[in-house]
Amino acid sequence: MGIKHGNGSGKFDVGAHDMGGWVRVLAGPSATIPDDLPVYLSHHLSQWIRDRPHLRLVFVAPISKDGSTVELHAWYEQHAFPDISPFAKNNVE
């Protein structure tokens, strides 16, 4: 995900890093970070959790620097687990 301002020089990336029980959403290194960065962070977090329906979001904390949100940390729990028993449909040969 990125945004372009002007001639495209303001492009930046937003990434999510799964830390096992919590996820860190932040912008990649860039010279220009927009004032509305929190909107992009929350959008990316929303998509990240939608892509993982087996997880349930529990808590989100904004991380600020100089009064501006620069990261989101979100804790989740897993509420659906795959059936790995030998009797599971996908394990029967």
Number of C-alpha atoms within 10 A of each C-alpha: 12 12 15 12 11 7 7 9 12 15 17 20 14 19 16 18 11 13 11 9 13 17 19 19 24 24 20 13 10 11 9 12 16 14 10 10 19 18 12 19 23 17 13 19 23 12 10 16 16 12 10 10 11 13 17 15 14 11 11 16 12 15 15 11 8 6 7 13 18 18 21 21 18 20 18 16 14 12 9 10 8 7 11 10 10 9 9 10 10 10 10 8 4
